[in-house]
Amino acid sequence: MKSADKHSKIIRSATKVFAKKGFFNARISDIAKEAKVADGTIYLYFNNKFDILISVFEEEIGNLIEQVQKLLSAEEDPRIMLEIFATKHLSVMKKNKNLAEVIQIELRQSAKLIKDYRNNKFSEYVNIISTIIKLGQEQGIYRSSIKPGIAKRAFFGALDEISRVWTVTNTTKYSLEEATNQILEIFHCGILEPDASLQ
């Protein structure tokens, strides 16, 4: 097996192990067993378990960024761009539940990861949303009073919660299309009736 292939296999195995046992409970030997390699082989590619977790994000999220950016490059309407982002994100999370679980659990539980991983692929990924929102503001589609930094977190948070539901249950009453459409409708239209007042 080529070095690059073995590296990728370890990453995939680590994602599965982290999702099943959690980062802190997972051992290097668990990852090696899942990857069907010797424990020592892991250290030929990674310094430690934390290095593996960072690599999971770098590679998996990096791949997702490339896929999303390629899809977005052919579109100029920010409303459709948000739909593309939401559809791609939810479809990948639904297909790769191990990755979805690692993202949800480790970004919330590992303080070291959040601290050391601030300027990273994950931030780059979520910033795609704020870039789309800024584009919409420039085009007069989205209100200028909306803060892109808050909006991106609200939008991604909604996507993340839907994918979280999919990771904890094998059955769901929400299809991928319905979940995407509902999130976009809430985000674009809000939940107030047209004649309703905030006062």
MDTraj code that builds the backbone (N, CA, C; nanometers):
import mdtraj as md
import numpy as np

residues = "MET LYS SER ALA ASP LYS HIS SER LYS ILE ILE ARG SER ALA THR LYS VAL PHE ALA LYS LYS GLY PHE PHE ASN ALA ARG ILE SER ASP ILE ALA LYS GLU ALA LYS VAL ALA ASP GLY THR ILE TYR LEU TYR PHE ASN ASN LYS PHE ASP ILE LEU ILE SER VAL PHE GLU GLU GLU ILE GLY ASN LEU ILE GLU GLN VAL GLN LYS LEU LEU SER ALA GLU GLU ASP PRO ARG ILE MET LEU GLU ILE PHE ALA THR LYS HIS LEU SER VAL MET LYS LYS ASN LYS ASN LEU ALA GLU VAL ILE GLN ILE GLU LEU ARG GLN SER ALA LYS LEU ILE LYS ASP TYR ARG ASN ASN LYS PHE SER GLU TYR VAL ASN ILE ILE SER THR ILE ILE LYS LEU GLY GLN GLU GLN GLY ILE TYR ARG SER SER ILE LYS PRO GLY ILE ALA LYS ARG ALA PHE PHE GLY ALA LEU ASP GLU ILE SER ARG VAL TRP THR VAL THR ASN THR THR LYS TYR SER LEU GLU GLU ALA THR ASN GLN ILE LEU GLU ILE PHE HIS CYS GLY ILE LEU GLU PRO ASP ALA SER LEU GLN".split()
xyz = np.array([
    [0.0841, -0.1198, 0.0000],
    [0.0000, 0.0000, 0.0000],
    [0.0874, 0.1245, 0.0000],
    [0.0557, 0.2194, -0.0884],
    [0.1326, 0.3423, -0.0965],
    [0.1157, 0.4242, 0.0314],
    [0.2171, 0.5089, 0.0572],
    [0.2174, 0.5900, 0.1789],
    [0.0930, 0.6783, 0.1881],
    [0.0550, 0.7425, 0.0768],
    [-0.0620, 0.8309, 0.0759],
    [-0.1891, 0.7533, 0.1050],
    [-0.1994, 0.6323, 0.0503],
    [-0.3167, 0.5482, 0.0729],
    [-0.3265, 0.5067, 0.2197],
    [-0.2121, 0.4736, 0.2782],
    [-0.2110, 0.4314, 0.4188],
    [-0.2477, 0.5486, 0.5093],
    [-0.1976, 0.6664, 0.4747],
    [-0.2302, 0.7878, 0.5503],
    [-0.3812, 0.8111, 0.5485],
    [-0.4411, 0.8021, 0.4310],
    [-0.5851, 0.8234, 0.4162],
    [-0.6642, 0.7160, 0.4910],
    [-0.6146, 0.5936, 0.4881],
    [-0.6826, 0.4840, 0.5580],
    [-0.6824, 0.5074, 0.7085],
    [-0.5718, 0.5575, 0.7601],
    [-0.5631, 0.5883, 0.9033],
    [-0.6606, 0.6993, 0.9394],
    [-0.6696, 0.8013, 0.8524],
    [-0.7625, 0.9115, 0.8756],
    [-0.9063, 0.8587, 0.8818],
    [-0.9446, 0.7766, 0.7849],
    [-1.0810, 0.7215, 0.7822],
    [-1.1083, 0.6353, 0.9050],
    [-1.0093, 0.5568, 0.9436],
    [-1.0250, 0.4701, 1.0610],
    [-1.0355, 0.5518, 1.1888],
    [-0.9554, 0.6574, 1.1971],
    [-0.9589, 0.7442, 1.3150],
    [-1.0935, 0.8136, 1.3269],
    [-1.1480, 0.8571, 1.2147],
    [-1.2795, 0.9222, 1.2151],
    [-1.3844, 0.8278, 1.2723],
    [-1.3767, 0.7026, 1.2315],
    [-1.4722, 0.6019, 1.2790],
    [-1.4549, 0.5759, 1.4280],
    [-1.3314, 0.5643, 1.4722],
    [-1.3028, 0.5359, 1.6131],
    [-1.3412, 0.6550, 1.7017],
    [-1.3064, 0.7766, 1.6581],
    [-1.3416, 0.8956, 1.7357],
    [-1.4929, 0.9093, 1.7491],
    [-1.5649, 0.8776, 1.6415],
    [-1.7111, 0.8876, 1.6451],
    [-1.7700, 0.7862, 1.7410],
    [-1.7110, 0.6679, 1.7450],
    [-1.7634, 0.5601, 1.8283],
    [-1.7266, 0.5769, 1.9756],
    [-1.6007, 0.6129, 2.0032],
    [-1.5519, 0.6150, 2.1410],
    [-1.5308, 0.7552, 2.1973],
    [-1.5287, 0.8557, 2.1090],
    [-1.4937, 0.9894, 2.1540],
    [-1.3431, 1.0052, 2.1523],
    [-1.2978, 1.1284, 2.1348],
    [-1.1548, 1.1522, 2.1222],
    [-1.0774, 1.1109, 2.2459],
    [-1.1257, 1.1469, 2.3634],
    [-1.0497, 1.1222, 2.4857],
    [-1.0431, 0.9744, 2.5228],
    [-1.1462, 0.8985, 2.4862],
    [-1.1479, 0.7556, 2.5184],
    [-1.0791, 0.6695, 2.4131],
    [-1.0655, 0.7229, 2.2947],
    [-1.0019, 0.6475, 2.1864],
    [-0.8518, 0.6347, 2.2116],
    [-0.7965, 0.5201, 2.1729],
    [-0.6526, 0.4971, 2.1878],
    [-0.5890, 0.4789, 2.0503],
    [-0.4603, 0.5045, 2.0452],
    [-0.3871, 0.4840, 1.9202],
    [-0.4037, 0.3393, 1.8736],
    [-0.4024, 0.2462, 1.9696],
    [-0.4165, 0.1041, 1.9357],
    [-0.5526, 0.0747, 1.8738],
    [-0.6564, 0.1489, 1.9149],
    [-0.7900, 0.1317, 1.8566],
    [-0.7892, 0.1733, 1.7088],
    [-0.7222, 0.2839, 1.6836],
    [-0.7136, 0.3343, 1.5461],
    [-0.6325, 0.2385, 1.4597],
    [-0.5213, 0.1905, 1.5155],
    [-0.4366, 0.0960, 1.4421],
    [-0.5131, -0.0326, 1.4097],
    [-0.5891, -0.0799, 1.5043],
    [-0.6676, -0.2016, 1.4834],
    [-0.7725, -0.1813, 1.3746],
    [-0.8401, -0.0678, 1.3776],
    [-0.9409, -0.0365, 1.2766],
    [-0.8775, -0.0235, 1.1376],
    [-0.7577, 0.0340, 1.1334],
    [-0.6878, 0.0537, 1.0063],
    [-0.6130, -0.0708, 0.9608],
    [-0.6063, -0.1695, 1.0511],
    [-0.5339, -0.2949, 1.0226],
    [-0.3852, -0.2690, 0.9958],
    [-0.3269, -0.1883, 1.0842],
    [-0.1831, -0.1623, 1.0788],
    [-0.1273, -0.1765, 1.2202],
    [0.0059, -0.1850, 1.2299],
    [0.0702, -0.1939, 1.3606],
    [0.0636, -0.0578, 1.4303],
    [0.0611, -0.0600, 1.5634],
    [0.0549, 0.0654, 1.6391],
    [0.1653, 0.1610, 1.5967],
    [0.2859, 0.1068, 1.5779],
    [0.4010, 0.1896, 1.5422],
    [0.3851, 0.2588, 1.4080],
    [0.3051, 0.1986, 1.3202],
    [0.2838, 0.2575, 1.1874],
    [0.2147, 0.3930, 1.1978],
    [0.1266, 0.4055, 1.2959],
    [0.0545, 0.5323, 1.3160],
    [0.1529, 0.6462, 1.3355],
    [0.2598, 0.6185, 1.4121],
    [0.3554, 0.7238, 1.4458],
    [0.4497, 0.7594, 1.3304],
    [0.4432, 0.6831, 1.2234],
    [0.5191, 0.7189, 1.1041],
    [0.4521, 0.8352, 1.0311],
    [0.3217, 0.8523, 1.0581],
    [0.2423, 0.9535, 0.9889],
    [0.1942, 1.0658, 1.0810],
    [0.1803, 1.0369, 1.2101],
    [0.1252, 1.1342, 1.3040],
    [0.2063, 1.1365, 1.4336],
    [0.2156, 1.2541, 1.4942],
    [0.2909, 1.2673, 1.6193],
    [0.2159, 1.2085, 1.7379],
    [0.0844, 1.2273, 1.7405],
    [0.0039, 1.1806, 1.8531],
    [-0.1435, 1.1781, 1.8129],
    [-0.2277, 1.1478, 1.9070],
    [-0.3714, 1.1365, 1.8802],
    [-0.4325, 1.2717, 1.8421],
    [-0.3860, 1.3793, 1.9057],
    [-0.4376, 1.5122, 1.8740],
    [-0.4019, 1.5499, 1.7303],
    [-0.2832, 1.5131, 1.6884],
    [-0.2388, 1.5390, 1.5513],
    [-0.3293, 1.4675, 1.4509],
    [-0.3747, 1.3493, 1.4878],
    [-0.4660, 1.2750, 1.4005],
    [-0.5995, 1.3475, 1.3898],
    [-0.6491, 1.3971, 1.5025],
    [-0.7778, 1.4673, 1.5029],
    [-0.7708, 1.5935, 1.4162],
    [-0.6621, 1.6690, 1.4292],
    [-0.6437, 1.7880, 1.3463],
    [-0.6416, 1.7487, 1.1989],
    [-0.5760, 1.6374, 1.1686],
    [-0.5664, 1.5906, 1.0300],
    [-0.7025, 1.5509, 0.9753],
    [-0.7877, 1.4950, 1.0617],
    [-0.9237, 1.4598, 1.0204],
    [-0.9953, 1.5850, 0.9698],
    [-0.9849, 1.6924, 1.0482],
    [-1.0501, 1.8170, 1.0089],
    [-0.9859, 1.8767, 0.8842],
    [-0.8527, 1.8796, 0.8818],
    [-0.7813, 1.9386, 0.7693],
    [-0.8189, 1.8693, 0.6383],
    [-0.8206, 1.7377, 0.6400],
    [-0.8444, 1.6626, 0.5162],
    [-0.9925, 1.6567, 0.4798],
    [-1.0747, 1.6173, 0.5752],
    [-1.2168, 1.6012, 0.5459],
    [-1.2844, 1.7348, 0.5155],
    [-1.2585, 1.8349, 0.5992],
    [-1.3187, 1.9666, 0.5759],
    [-1.2557, 2.0321, 0.4537],
    [-1.1260, 2.0089, 0.4340],
    [-1.0588, 2.0615, 0.3159],
    [-1.1224, 2.0089, 0.1879],
    [-1.1533, 1.8806, 0.1863],
    [-1.2202, 1.8203, 0.0705],
    [-1.3582, 1.8814, 0.0490],
    [-1.4276, 1.9042, 0.1598],
    [-1.5624, 1.9613, 0.1523],
    [-1.5572, 2.1048, 0.0989],
    [-1.4582, 2.1816, 0.1420],
    [-1.4416, 2.3185, 0.0935],
    [-1.4223, 2.3182, -0.0580],
    [-1.3384, 2.2295, -0.1068],
    [-1.3121, 2.2215, -0.2514],
    [-1.4401, 2.1888, -0.3286],
    [-1.5172, 2.0943, -0.2770],
    [-1.6406, 2.0543, -0.3437],
    [-1.7414, 2.1689, -0.3465],
    [-1.7569, 2.2361, -0.2320],
    [-1.8529, 2.3460, -0.2223],
    [-1.8112, 2.4631, -0.3118],
    [-1.6833, 2.4989, -0.3062],
    [-1.6351, 2.6115, -0.3866],
    [-1.6523, 2.5848, -0.5359],
    [-1.6326, 2.4621, -0.5762],
    [-1.6496, 2.4263, -0.7172],
    [-1.7953, 2.4445, -0.7593],
    [-1.8879, 2.4047, -0.6731],
    [-2.0301, 2.4198, -0.7031],
    [-2.0712, 2.5668, -0.7043],
    [-2.0160, 2.6432, -0.6120],
    [-2.0526, 2.7848, -0.6004],
    [-1.9957, 2.8702, -0.7138],
    [-1.8860, 2.8267, -0.7725],
    [-1.8191, 2.9062, -0.8753],
    [-1.9060, 2.9290, -0.9990],
    [-2.0051, 2.8442, -1.0173],
    [-2.0919, 2.8572, -1.1351],
    [-2.2182, 2.9364, -1.1063],
    [-2.2283, 2.9935, -0.9840],
    [-2.3511, 3.0620, -0.9441],
    [-2.3206, 3.2017, -0.8919],
    [-2.4127, 3.2963, -0.9155],
    [-2.3941, 3.4342, -0.8698],
    [-2.5049, 3.4814, -0.7759],
    [-2.6171, 3.4110, -0.7732],
    [-2.7280, 3.4483, -0.6860],
    [-2.7010, 3.3938, -0.5456],
    [-2.6834, 3.4826, -0.4459],
    [-2.6514, 3.4367, -0.3107],
    [-2.7574, 3.3449, -0.2499],
    [-2.8831, 3.3612, -0.2902],
    [-2.9881, 3.2740, -0.2382],
    [-2.9680, 3.1306, -0.2844],
    [-2.9312, 3.1153, -0.4099],
    [-2.9041, 2.9817, -0.4631],
    [-2.7724, 2.9280, -0.4066],
    [-2.6773, 3.0180, -0.3834],
    [-2.5486, 2.9770, -0.3269],
    [-2.5656, 2.9200, -0.1862],
    [-2.6542, 2.9825, -0.1081],
    [-2.6814, 2.9298, 0.0263],
    [-2.7490, 2.7936, 0.0172],
    [-2.8361, 2.7779, -0.0804],
    [-2.9025, 2.6488, -0.1013],
    [-2.7995, 2.5415, -0.1376],
    [-2.7051, 2.5776, -0.2220],
    [-2.6000, 2.4843, -0.2615],
    [-2.5183, 2.4428, -0.1396],
    [-2.4804, 2.5419, -0.0577],
    [-2.4014, 2.5128, 0.0622],
    [-2.4772, 2.4194, 0.1557],
    [-2.6038, 2.4536, 0.1824],
    [-2.6847, 2.3745, 0.2749],
    [-2.7050, 2.2324, 0.2238],
    [-2.7377, 2.2187, 0.0971],
    [-2.7620, 2.0868, 0.0391],
    [-2.6365, 2.0005, 0.0443],
    [-2.5234, 2.0596, 0.0069],
    [-2.3982, 1.9837, 0.0068],
    [-2.3592, 1.9432, 0.1475],
    [-2.3688, 2.0364, 0.2413],
    [-2.3305, 2.0063, 0.3792],
    [-2.4169, 1.8939, 0.4371],
    [-2.5467, 1.9080, 0.4248],
    [-2.6363, 1.8072, 0.4826],
    [-2.6217, 1.6721, 0.4143],
    [-2.5997, 1.6710, 0.2845],
    [-2.5851, 1.5434, 0.2141],
    [-2.4580, 1.4708, 0.2577],
    [-2.3491, 1.5465, 0.2762],
    [-2.2232, 1.4859, 0.3213],
    [-2.2361, 1.4363, 0.4647],
    [-2.2990, 1.5153, 0.5515],
    [-2.3147, 1.4749, 0.6911],
    [-2.4070, 1.3536, 0.7042],
    [-2.5084, 1.3466, 0.6195],
    [-2.6003, 1.2330, 0.6257],
    [-2.5323, 1.1061, 0.5760],
    [-2.4456, 1.1223, 0.4770],
    [-2.3752, 1.0083, 0.4193],
    [-2.2621, 0.9620, 0.5098],
    [-2.1900, 1.0574, 0.5694],
    [-2.0755, 1.0259, 0.6538],
    [-2.1065, 1.0631, 0.7981],
    [-2.1824, 0.9781, 0.8650],
    [-2.2264, 1.0085, 1.0008],
    [-2.1111, 1.0097, 1.1001],
    [-2.0058, 0.9333, 1.0708],
    [-1.8890, 0.9360, 1.1587],
    [-1.8251, 1.0734, 1.1596],
    [-1.8094, 1.1315, 1.0419],
    [-1.7519, 1.2657, 1.0322],
    [-1.8427, 1.3670, 1.1005],
    [-1.9724, 1.3547, 1.0783],
    [-2.0682, 1.4470, 1.1405],
    [-2.0571, 1.4419, 1.2926],
    [-2.0441, 1.3219, 1.3457],
    [-2.0367, 1.3074, 1.4909],
    [-1.9062, 1.3626, 1.5459],
    [-1.7967, 1.3400, 1.4743],
    [-1.6682, 1.3935, 1.5182],
    [-1.6728, 1.5457, 1.5207],
    [-1.7290, 1.6051, 1.4181],
    [-1.7406, 1.7514, 1.4117],
    [-1.8223, 1.8034, 1.5291],
    [-1.9367, 1.7412, 1.5536],
    [-2.0279, 1.7888, 1.6569],
    [-1.9715, 1.7718, 1.7976],
    [-1.9151, 1.6555, 1.8242],
    [-1.8680, 1.6263, 1.9591],
    [-1.7368, 1.6961, 1.9902],
    [-1.6389, 1.6798, 1.9011],
    [-1.5061, 1.7292, 1.9329],
    [-1.4952, 1.8810, 1.9298],
    [-1.5684, 1.9476, 1.8408],
    [-1.5630, 2.0941, 1.8391],
    [-1.6258, 2.1526, 1.9643],
    [-1.7127, 2.0780, 2.0283],
    [-1.7786, 2.1258, 2.1496],
    [-1.7042, 2.0841, 2.2764],
    [-1.6400, 1.9679, 2.2745],
    [-1.5830, 1.9134, 2.3976],
    [-1.4341, 1.9398, 2.4153],
    [-1.3617, 1.9483, 2.3062],
    [-1.2174, 1.9623, 2.3181],
    [-1.1768, 2.1094, 2.3199],
    [-1.1541, 2.1618, 2.4406],
    [-1.1168, 2.3029, 2.4550],
    [-0.9851, 2.3308, 2.3839],
    [-0.8926, 2.2378, 2.3893],
    [-0.7631, 2.2554, 2.3237],
    [-0.7817, 2.2667, 2.1731],
    [-0.8709, 2.1847, 2.1183],
    [-0.8947, 2.1874, 1.9748],
    [-0.9513, 2.3225, 1.9333],
    [-1.0492, 2.3700, 2.0077],
    [-1.1116, 2.4982, 1.9749],
    [-1.0095, 2.6112, 1.9853],
    [-0.9252, 2.6077, 2.0876],
    [-0.8256, 2.7129, 2.1080],
    [-0.7180, 2.7115, 2.0004],
    [-0.6649, 2.5929, 1.9706],
    [-0.5530, 2.5816, 1.8779],
    [-0.5965, 2.5764, 1.7322],
    [-0.7244, 2.5580, 1.7128],
    [-0.7731, 2.5334, 1.5771],
    [-0.8644, 2.6460, 1.5301],
    [-0.8368, 2.7665, 1.5763],
    [-0.9252, 2.8790, 1.5473],
    [-0.9137, 2.9225, 1.4012],
    [-0.7913, 2.9406, 1.3533],
    [-0.7700, 2.9811, 1.2148],
    [-0.7388, 2.8561, 1.1330],
    [-0.8423, 2.7898, 1.0922],
    [-0.8249, 2.6583, 1.0332],
    [-0.9204, 2.6345, 0.9180],
    [-0.9195, 2.5107, 0.8687],
    [-1.0070, 2.4730, 0.7589],
    [-1.1535, 2.4851, 0.7980],
    [-1.1846, 2.4534, 0.9233],
    [-1.3232, 2.4601, 0.9663],
    [-1.3732, 2.6045, 0.9647],
    [-1.2907, 2.6961, 1.0119],
    [-1.3269, 2.8378, 1.0081],
    [-1.3420, 2.8838, 0.8635],
    [-1.2513, 2.8383, 0.7779],
    [-1.2581, 2.8728, 0.6356],
    [-1.3891, 2.8235, 0.5754],
    [-1.4292, 2.7037, 0.6183],
    [-1.5529, 2.6445, 0.5670],
    [-1.6750, 2.7275, 0.6059],
    [-1.6868, 2.7603, 0.7341],
    [-1.8020, 2.8362, 0.7825],
    [-1.8009, 2.9787, 0.7268],
    [-1.6821, 3.0310, 0.7000],
    [-1.6716, 3.1665, 0.6439],
    [-1.7266, 3.1760, 0.5021],
    [-1.7441, 3.0619, 0.4372],
    [-1.8076, 3.0627, 0.3050],
    [-1.9473, 3.1221, 0.3175],
    [-2.0148, 3.0912, 0.4274],
    [-2.1510, 3.1413, 0.4499],
    [-2.1511, 3.2925, 0.4616],
    [-2.0600, 3.3470, 0.5424],
    [-2.0572, 3.4929, 0.5598],
    [-2.0186, 3.5639, 0.4307],
    [-1.9356, 3.4993, 0.3499],
    [-1.8992, 3.5568, 0.2202],
    [-2.0216, 3.5665, 0.1299],
    [-2.1045, 3.4631, 0.1328],
    [-2.2281, 3.4639, 0.0535],
    [-2.3224, 3.5726, 0.1027],
    [-2.3327, 3.5873, 0.2348],
    [-2.4211, 3.6886, 0.2927],
    [-2.3743, 3.8296, 0.2551],
    [-2.2435, 3.8526, 0.2597],
    [-2.1893, 3.9827, 0.2204],
    [-2.2203, 4.0112, 0.0735],
    [-2.2105, 3.9091, -0.0095],
    [-2.2427, 3.9240, -0.1518],
    [-2.3890, 3.9639, -0.1685],
    [-2.4752, 3.8996, -0.0893],
    [-2.6172, 3.9318, -0.0936],
    [-2.6452, 4.0738, -0.0490],
    [-2.5699, 4.1212, 0.0476],
    [-2.5848, 4.2594, 0.0939],
    [-2.5403, 4.3575, -0.0143],
    [-2.4315, 4.3235, -0.0823],
    [-2.3818, 4.4097, -0.1903],
    [-2.4828, 4.4184, -0.3048],
    [-2.5567, 4.3097, -0.3249],
    [-2.6559, 4.3056, -0.4321],
    [-2.7917, 4.3604, -0.3879],
    [-2.8020, 4.4010, -0.2607],
    [-2.9271, 4.4534, -0.2091],
    [-3.0317, 4.3473, -0.1817],
    [-2.9893, 4.2221, -0.1717],
    [-3.0821, 4.1112, -0.1465],
    [-3.0995, 4.0880, 0.0034],
    [-2.9909, 4.0974, 0.0777],
    [-2.9955, 4.0790, 0.2226],
    [-2.9821, 4.2142, 0.2926],
    [-3.0491, 4.2312, 0.4039],
    [-3.0463, 4.3562, 0.4778],
    [-2.9050, 4.3919, 0.5230],
    [-2.8720, 4.5174, 0.5109],
    [-2.7387, 4.5637, 0.5501],
    [-2.7196, 4.5595, 0.7015],
    [-2.8304, 4.5549, 0.7759],
    [-2.8213, 4.5528, 0.9225],
    [-2.7783, 4.4161, 0.9765],
    [-2.7856, 4.3148, 0.8917],
    [-2.7469, 4.1800, 0.9337],
    [-2.5956, 4.1715, 0.9454],
    [-2.5473, 4.1185, 1.0558],
    [-2.4039, 4.0999, 1.0745],
    [-2.3649, 3.9613, 1.0213],
    [-2.2851, 3.9556, 0.9148],
    [-2.2481, 3.8267, 0.8537],
    [-2.1860, 3.7279, 0.9519],
    [-2.1083, 3.7809, 1.0487],
    [-2.0436, 3.6926, 1.1460],
    [-2.1424, 3.6200, 1.2355],
    [-2.2535, 3.6862, 1.2678],
    [-2.3581, 3.6221, 1.3489],
    [-2.4453, 3.5340, 1.2612],
    [-2.4777, 3.5843, 1.1436],
    [-2.5642, 3.5099, 1.0518],
    [-2.5024, 3.3772, 1.0112],
    [-2.3717, 3.3753, 0.9885],
    [-2.3071, 3.2504, 0.9458],
    [-2.3174, 3.1444, 1.0557],
    [-2.3061, 3.1873, 1.1809],
    [-2.3139, 3.0930, 1.2927],
    [-2.4573, 3.0420, 1.3119],
    [-2.5533, 3.1316, 1.2918],
    [-2.6943, 3.0920, 1.3043],
    [-2.7308, 2.9924, 1.1944],
    [-2.6854, 3.0202, 1.0734],
    [-2.7157, 2.9329, 0.9599],
    [-2.6470, 2.7979, 0.9753],
    [-2.5170, 2.8008, 1.0079],
    [-2.4459, 2.6740, 1.0250],
    [-2.4997, 2.5968, 1.1447],
    [-2.5384, 2.6695, 1.2495],
    [-2.5942, 2.6035, 1.3675],
    [-2.7197, 2.5254, 1.3345],
    [-2.8017, 2.5805, 1.2470],
    [-2.9240, 2.5108, 1.2053],
    [-2.8892, 2.3836, 1.1275],
    [-2.7928, 2.3942, 1.0373],
    [-2.7493, 2.2775, 0.9604],
    [-2.6894, 2.1721, 1.0535],
    [-2.6104, 2.2177, 1.1482],
    [-2.5431, 2.1269, 1.2412],
    [-2.6430, 2.0518, 1.3283],
    [-2.7486, 2.1199, 1.3694],
    [-2.8493, 2.0554, 1.4537],
    [-2.9260, 1.9489, 1.3765],
    [-2.9572, 1.9761, 1.2504],
    [-3.0246, 1.8756, 1.1686],
    [-2.9361, 1.7537, 1.1517],
    [-2.8092, 1.7745, 1.1218],
    [-2.7184, 1.6609, 1.1042],
    [-2.6960, 1.5874, 1.2360],
    [-2.7031, 1.6599, 1.3485],
    [-2.6906, 1.5940, 1.4793],
    [-2.8039, 1.4950, 1.5014],
    [-2.9243, 1.5342, 1.4624],
    [-3.0399, 1.4451, 1.4756],
    [-3.0188, 1.3183, 1.3938],
    [-2.9621, 1.3359, 1.2755],
    [-2.9372, 1.2190, 1.1898],
    [-2.8330, 1.1248, 1.2481],
    [-2.7404, 1.1754, 1.3288],
    [-2.6364, 1.0889, 1.3846],
    [-2.6854, 1.0090, 1.5048],
    [-2.7890, 1.0574, 1.5716],
    [-2.8361, 0.9887, 1.6919],
    [-2.9530, 0.8952, 1.6670],
    [-3.0077, 0.8981, 1.5471],
    [-3.1186, 0.8079, 1.5172],
    [-3.1086, 0.7600, 1.3729],
    [-3.1497, 0.6383, 1.3507],
    [-3.1458, 0.5822, 1.2160],
    [-3.2674, 0.6222, 1.1339],
    [-3.3691, 0.6717, 1.2020],
    [-3.4909, 0.7121, 1.1319],
    [-3.5173, 0.8592, 1.1586],
    [-3.5667, 0.9282, 1.0603],
    [-3.6015, 1.0687, 1.0763],
    [-3.7175, 1.1033, 0.9855],
    [-3.8019, 1.1915, 1.0316],
    [-3.9161, 1.2308, 0.9503],
    [-3.8800, 1.3431, 0.8548],
    [-3.7547, 1.3907, 0.8633],
    [-3.7111, 1.4983, 0.7757],
    [-3.6219, 1.4438, 0.6654],
    [-3.6634, 1.4642, 0.5412],
    [-3.5786, 1.4250, 0.4292],
    [-3.4728, 1.5325, 0.4097],
    [-3.3698, 1.5011, 0.3340],
    [-3.2648, 1.5973, 0.3048],
    [-3.3219, 1.7216, 0.2384],
    [-3.4084, 1.7014, 0.1403],
    [-3.4681, 1.8140, 0.0668],
    [-3.5560, 1.8989, 0.1574],
    [-3.6366, 1.8332, 0.2407],
    [-3.7266, 1.9078, 0.3292],
    [-3.6478, 1.9882, 0.4323],
    [-3.5462, 1.9256, 0.4898],
    [-3.4657, 1.9952, 0.5900],
    [-3.3974, 2.1178, 0.5290],
    [-3.3418, 2.0992, 0.4098],
    [-3.2754, 2.2108, 0.3413],
    [-3.3728, 2.3242, 0.3132],
    [-3.4880, 2.2896, 0.2583],
    [-3.5876, 2.3915, 0.2227],
    [-3.6405, 2.4659, 0.3449],
    [-3.6610, 2.3925, 0.4551],
    [-3.7121, 2.4559, 0.5771],
    [-3.6107, 2.5554, 0.6338],
    [-3.4848, 2.5157, 0.6393],
    [-3.3807, 2.6040, 0.6926],
    [-3.3680, 2.7293, 0.6066],
    [-3.3711, 2.7111, 0.4750],
    [-3.3604, 2.8254, 0.3844],
    [-3.4817, 2.9179, 0.3963],
    [-3.5998, 2.8588, 0.4125],
    [-3.7209, 2.9406, 0.4249],
    [-3.7177, 3.0228, 0.5536],
    [-3.6787, 2.9583, 0.6622],
    [-3.6704, 3.0287, 0.7904],
    [-3.5661, 3.1402, 0.7821],
    [-3.4535, 3.1089, 0.7213],
    [-3.3441, 3.2056, 0.7146],
    [-3.3778, 3.3222, 0.6217],
    [-3.4369, 3.2913, 0.5085],
    [-3.4655, 3.3956, 0.4100],
    [-3.5904, 3.4774, 0.4421],
    [-3.6912, 3.4110, 0.4961],
    [-3.8192, 3.4789, 0.5180],
    [-3.8434, 3.5166, 0.6633],
    [-3.7762, 3.4509, 0.7544],
    [-3.8046, 3.4715, 0.8952],
    [-3.9322, 3.3975, 0.9331],
    [-3.9708, 3.4021, 1.0598],
    [-4.0900, 3.3296, 1.1035],
    [-4.2055, 3.4224, 1.1399],
    [-4.1863, 3.5522, 1.1230],
    [-4.2976, 3.6448, 1.1464],
    [-4.3890, 3.6514, 1.0254],
    [-4.5167, 3.6632, 1.0518],
    [-4.6112, 3.6898, 0.9441],
    [-4.5804, 3.8284, 0.8900],
    [-4.6091, 3.8529, 0.7614],
    [-4.5769, 3.9825, 0.7007],
    [-4.6326, 4.1025, 0.7770],
    [-4.7505, 4.0867, 0.8375],
    [-4.8101, 4.2006, 0.9079],
    [-4.7850, 4.1956, 1.0596],
    [-4.7019, 4.1024, 1.1014],
    [-4.6740, 4.0909, 1.2446],
    [-4.5716, 4.1974, 1.2854],
    [-4.5763, 4.2336, 1.4114],
    [-4.4847, 4.3366, 1.4620],
    [-4.4020, 4.2801, 1.5752],
    [-4.2786, 4.3312, 1.5872],
    [-4.1927, 4.2905, 1.6970],
    [-4.2308, 4.3652, 1.8248],
    [-4.3109, 4.4693, 1.8138],
    [-4.3503, 4.5503, 1.9298],
    [-4.4621, 4.4836, 2.0078],
])
top = md.Topology()
chain = top.add_chain()
for i, resn in enumerate(residues, 1):
    res = top.add_residue(resn, chain, resSeq=i)
    for name in ("N", "CA", "C"):
        top.add_atom(name, md.element.get_by_symbol(name[0]), res)
traj = md.Trajectory(xyz[None], top)
